[in-house]
Amino acid sequence: MREYVSGFASPRIVRTEEIVAHLREMLPNETRHMNPDDIKAELYELEGVLQYHASVDGWTLAAERQLPERLKPRF
């Protein structure tokens, strides 16, 4: 999910339903048992990369594109 989100080419707003559909297509095994609300909750976890726009139920890239510390890979 992180790779998909960080691959946004521009800061355009993308509706949540479009992201959910794309994630189901690109990550079928990971999203098989998730309902749309579960996926939306996962997207909220990426708040350093994404910004949520409630008025359109959509997401855009956050200015800094930084993952929260707790979501960064640990090597």
VODO-945031 format. One record per residue (C-alpha): residue in one letter; x, y, z. Coordinates in steps of 0.02 Angstrom, whole numbers, padded with zeros to 5 digits, always signed. Each point is the difference from the previous one (the first is absolute). Layout:
// VODO-945031
AXYZ;...
END
This chain:
// VODO-945031
M+00000+00000+00000;R+00143+00118+00041;E+00079-00030-00171;Y-00164+00038-00088;V-00027+00160+00098;S+00178+00062-00021;G-00019-00032-00187;F-00130+00137-00020;A+00068+00102-00144;S-00078+00165+00048;P-00092+00081+00145;R-00170-00017-00083;I-00143-00056+00112;V-00046-00183-00023;R-00166-00060+00069;T+00006-00134+00133;E-00106-00121-00103;E+00125+00012-00144;I+00146-00038+00115;V-00093-00147+00079;A-00040-00072-00173;H+00179+00021-00058;L+00071-00078+00158;R-00116-00150-00020;E+00066-00022-00177;M+00185+00028+00040;L+00005-00086+00170;P-00134-00135-00010;N+00074-00114+00135;E+00031+00141+00122;T-00173+00078-00019;R-00107-00156-00024;H-00066-00001+00178;M-00009+00189+00021;N-00160+00099-00021;P+00010+00179-00068;D-00003+00073+00175;D+00151-00107+00048;I+00095+00063-00150;K-00049+00178+00039;A+00066-00024+00177;E+00164-00064-00072;L+00010+00155-00109;Y-00019+00108+00155;E+00156-00087+00066;L+00093+00079-00146;E-00046+00176+00053;G+00179+00061-00024;V-00012-00045-00184;L-00184+00031-00029;Q-00119+00138+00050;Y-00185-00042+00014;H-00132+00118-00071;A-00165-00039+00087;S-00103+00110-00114;V+00036-00113-00149;D+00050-00160+00092;G+00164+00008-00092;W+00187+00002+00030;T+00146+00099-00066;L+00185-00004+00033;A+00054+00091+00156;A+00127+00137-00024;E+00144-00090+00085;R-00040-00178-00058;Q+00077-00071+00157;L-00061-00158+00082;P-00035+00009+00185;E+00147-00071+00099;R-00100-00151+00056;L-00031-00052-00181;K+00178+00020-00064;P+00090-00163-00038;R+00121-00055+00134;F+00162-00077-00060;
END
